[in-house]
Amino acid sequence: MAETMRAVEITRPGGPEVLAATTRPRPTPGPGEVVIAVEAAGVNRPDVFQRQGRYDPPPGASDIPGLEVAGRVVAAAPGVASPAVGERVCALVAGGGYAELCAAPAVQCLPVPDPLTSVEAAALPETFFTVWSNVFDRGRLQAGETILIHGGSSGIGTTAIQLAKAAGAHVIVTAGSPDKCAACLRLGADRAVNYREEDFVAAVAELTGGRGLDLVLDMVGGDYIPRSLACLAPDGRHVSIAFLRGSKTEIDFNAVMRKRLTLTGSTLRPRPVADKAAIAEKLRQHVWPKLADGTIRPLVHATFPLDEAARAHALMESSEHIGKIVLTVA
């Protein structure tokens, strides 16, 4: 391999224009790691926050943005037998995805399901790890329960719809346009609420006959939190994964106590490798067979060449996309 590689770096905190093509030394695999020749890299909201100076990489992680990649393993640390050199994989990483080569913990790699392209595979790790961890591990979603997914047309939302339906749950989503609502319904949502035209609290009450929800997956935060809590049935759970409207709000805990509600949440990037390895194994057992047989498939809205990462970020910030945005690496 060459000693250097193409990458995209954040030159300073700011708008999409601060992303710039650069040349960096190629990574070498650390203990327990492999190096992947990247064919595609997913674009995610945390990449935008990092570019804006609002989300620093964890200690020891690459400063290059990018949390998920797909490609072929080209090098492995001593003692790493799987994945093998030459194997097609997708991987969750703590940084470094916007590059021709990326180091990844071997236990955070999963095989690319046969029907999927590298672009589709690159759209899997960040959202699938996040959804599994929060909807099933923390949120304890069960068959027959009802979940409300805010931001149903986002990468997280489109993943959560499919995984929740595959688990036998009833799915309600919020989205911001008729087109986005229609896309959510095509993916299997039972009801899509256009939040620009309809109050989701009233809609949930009507749809559930006043019973309420078992689970809310919330990436909006702010004033959505108390409104979502009002939608929950007794023993309901609320899981926060992002705060597009801010992380602070006012909550009446009388209602939390009266209905025995659970409020929880998590971030994925700073978690230990062992935690992510455990999530990867659950995905391998419960979700990867559904990707292989076509029951579930990632929804890719648009692709951009690596050097046009700024355009990809501009689209992400516009919120006009439905599903995932992916960078392609020649």
N, C-alpha and C positions, 0 to 999 in steps of 0.2 A: 504494500500500500504506500501511497505517497505520504510524505511527512506532514503535509498540510491539507486542509479541506476548506471548501466554501461553507459559509455560515451566515446567519443574519443576527446582528447584535443590536442592543439598545444603546444608542450613543449618549443619551441623556433622558431624563424623565420628560414626557411630553406626548404629543399626538402621534398618529401613525407615521408621520414623516421622520421621526427619530429612529425608525428601523432602517438599518443600512447593511448592505452586503459587505462581508469582510472575509479575510483569510485567517484561519486559526490552526494551531497545531492539532494533528489528529489525536483523538483520545486513545488511551491504552486501558485495557480492562483492569480494574482494581480487584481485590479479593472478592470472589463470588460473582464477578461481572462478566458480561460479554460485550463485544462491540458490534453494532449493527450498521450495515451499509443502508442508509435510509432511502427508501423509495417514496415515502409519503409521510407527512407529519400533520397531526390534527392541530387546529387552532381553537383555543378555549378562552373563556372569559378571564380566567386567572392570568393568561398571557397579557391581556389588555391592562389588567390592574398592575402587573409587574412593569409594563412599559410606562405606565403613568407614575410610577414611583410609589405605589400603594401596597405592594405585595413583594417583599424581598424573597429571594430564593432561600431555602433552608441552608444552614451551615454545611459547607462542603459540596453543595450542588453547583452545577455550571450556571454562569450568569446568562448564557444563551437561553432565550425563551423556548418553550415547547415541552409539553408534558406527555406526549404520546407519539409513537412512531411505528412504522411497519417497514420491513425490509428483510435482508438476509444477514445471518450471523457470519462475520468475517474473522473474528478472533475471540478467544475465550481465555480466562485466567486459569492457571494451573488448578486442576481438581474439579473444574466445571465440565461435567459430561453432557448436560442437557440444559439448554438446547445446544445441538451440535453445530459446528461450523458448516455453513451451507444451508441450514434450515431456515425456512420462511417463518418469521415471527412478527407479532406485534407486541409492544411493550409499554408499560407505564414507567415514566421516568420523572425525576424531580426537577429536570431542566436539561437543556441541550438538544431539544428535538429539532430546532430550525437549523439543520446542518446536514452535510453529506454523511457524516459518521456520528454515532451516538453511543455512549456507554450506558448499559442498563444492568441492574441486578438480574441475574439469571432467573431467580424465582418470581420476578415480575414480568417475565416473558410468557406468552401463550402462542400456540401454533396458529397460523392463519387458516381458518376454515376453508376447505377446498373451493366452495362456490364464490368466495370473496376475492375481489381485487385488492391490491396493496392500498389503494385509496380508501376502499371501504374498511379494510382492516385497521388503518390508521385512525379511523373514526371511532374505534371501539374502546380502547383502554380507559381513558379518563372518565368518560360518561358511564361505562358499564361498571367499573370499580366503584364509582361514586354512588350510582343508583343501588347496586347490590348492598353496599355497606349501610346506606341510610334507609332504604325502603324495607329491606329484609332483615339485616342484622339489628339495626337500631329501631326501626319502625315496626318490625315484627308483623308485616303484612301477611294475612292468611287468606286462603280461598274463601270466597263469599263475602269478604269485607269490601268496604267502599273507600277509595282513596281519592283525594283531590290533589291534582298536580298543577301548581302554578307554573306559568311559562311553558305550556304544553308543546309549543312548536320549537322550542330550543333543542340543542343537542341533548341535554339532560332530559328534557320533557319527552322528546320522541323516543328515547331509550326507556324511560320510566313507563310510558304507556304500554309499550310492547312487553316489557318484563312483568308488569302488573297483570296484564290480560293473560299472559301465559301461565301465571300463577293462579288464575281463576278469580281475580278480583273484579269489582265493578269500578270503572274509571271515569271520573269527572275531571275536566281540565279547564284552565283559563287561558285565553289567548287574545291577541289584540286586533284581529281583523277577520273578516269572513273567510278569506283564503287560508289563514292559519287555522281557524276552527275546522274548516273542511279537511285540511291535511291531518289534523289530530283524529278526526272521525274515521278517515281512511285507514289510519294505523290501528284502529280498534277502540278508541275512546267511546264510551257510551253516551257522553254528553259533553259538548264544548260550549263554554260560556264566554262570549265576547265581552271582556271587562270594560270596554269603552261604551258599551250600549246597555249593559245589564249588571245588576248588583249580584255578585256571586254568592253572597250570604243568603239572599232571598231565593236564588236559584237552587242552592243546595237544600234549603229547607223544603222547597217544593218537591225536588227530585227524590228526597229521602223520606218524604211523608212526615217531616218534622223530627225524625229520629236523629239525624246528623251523621257525621262521617266517623270512620274508624281511624283514618290517618290523613295527614296533610304533609305534602312535600313542598317546602317553601324556599324559593330562591329570591324572593322579592324583599321580605323584611319590612321594616318601618310600620306603617299603619295597617299593612296586610296581616301582621301577627295577631293583634286582638280580634280582627274580623275573622281570621281563620279559626281562632280558638272558639269563637262563638258558633262555628259550624260543627264542632266536634260533639259526638255522642259521649255518654258516660264511658269512662275508661279509654277515651280516644287519645291518640298520640300526635304530636306536632314535631316535625323534624325540620330544622333550619340548616340550609347548606350555603346560602349567600344572602347578601343584603343590598340589592340594587336600590332600594329606597332608604337605606340606612339601617344601622344595627340597634338603634335606640327607639323605644316606644314605651307606652304606659299600659300595664296589664292589671286587671282586677283579679287578684288571686283568690277571691271568694269563689269565683266561678271555677277556677282550677281545682280548688279543694272540693267543692261541691260535686263536680263531675269526675273527680279522681283522674285528672288529665296528666299526661306525661309530656314534658317539654324537653327536647333534646336536640342535638345537632352535632356536626363534625366538620372538620376540614381534612382533606386526604393528603395533601402534599407533605406536611411535616411528620406524618406518622412513620413509625419504624418500618424497616423493610420486612420484618417478621409479620407485622400486621397486614401489609399489602400482599405478602406471600399467601397468607391465609385466605384473603379475599380472592386471589387468583385461583386458588384450588377450588373454591366454591363455584366460581365462574366456570372453571374447566368441567366440573361435574354436572352442574345444573343448567348452564346457559349455552356452552359451546356446542352441545349436541343440537340445540334448537337453531343455532346459526348454521350448522352443517346441513340440516334438512330444510332450511329456508323458512322455518316458522317465524324467526326473527331476522331482521336485516337492518343494518344501519342506514339512515337516511342522510345522504350527502347533498347539500344544497349547491355548493360551488367549489371549484378547485382553482388555485392560483400557483404559478411557478414560485419556487422558493424566493427568488429575487423580488417578487411582487408581494411580499408579506405585508407591506403597508396597505395595499389595496384590500387584502384579506381582513386586516384589523379595522379598516374603515367600514367594511360591510358588517363585521361583528358589532361595531358600535352603533350602526344604524338600526339594528334589530330587525332588519327586513328579511333576514334569512329564515328558512324553515329547515331545521336539522343542522347538520354539521358543515363546517368550512375546513378544507384540507389543502395543505401545500404539497406540491409535487416536486420531487428532486430528481433531476435527470441522472 
